[in-house]
């Protein structure tokens, strides 16, 4: 694939290897720049709006340094009973998170922002995830073998825990991995039209 000179460079504002993998599999040509920002948000902001708010800040930071490029930014949170569960600080925190998710439904919300010059699109995708009850041996095995300390909610659906622990999901599987690819591709098509070299 070759990018025409009048098409913008696409920048993924993320260090996530999962987002990089998904965007590559979608056929998008891109580079990576990490937006090193504080992921703070207003206390009054509803939990489902937080990822889009943070993604917008990421996109703005990268777009400021790369005004001619298309920036794609995303942020993902796990929400259990209305409360955001972040990334675990340590093993004990990961254990507590998985115990809390065990046998319950939670939401995974990814906010996505696309910014290019004066054009900006943003959206959020919500997937419901239902966990089977997890026993202590399963929780310990997963943490010991997969070290899920860089993952929201202390798990990744594509790993062992997804195979044995998740009863069902309602919504986009790839959204749980960190990037709702179908919705993103539709957004790119709206901005660029069918001439954009996605494939």
Buried (B, 14 or more C-beta within 10 A) or exposed (E): EEEEEEBBEBBBBBEBEBBBBBBEEBEBBBEEBEBEBEBEBEEEEEBBBBBBBBBBBBBBBBBEEBEEBBBBBBBBBBBBEEEBBBBBEEBEBBBBBBEBBBEEBBBBBBBBBBBBEEEBBBBBBBBEBBBEEBEEEBBEBBBEEBEBBEBBBBBBBBBBBBEEBBEEBEBBBBBBBBBBBEBBBEBBEEBBEEEBEBE
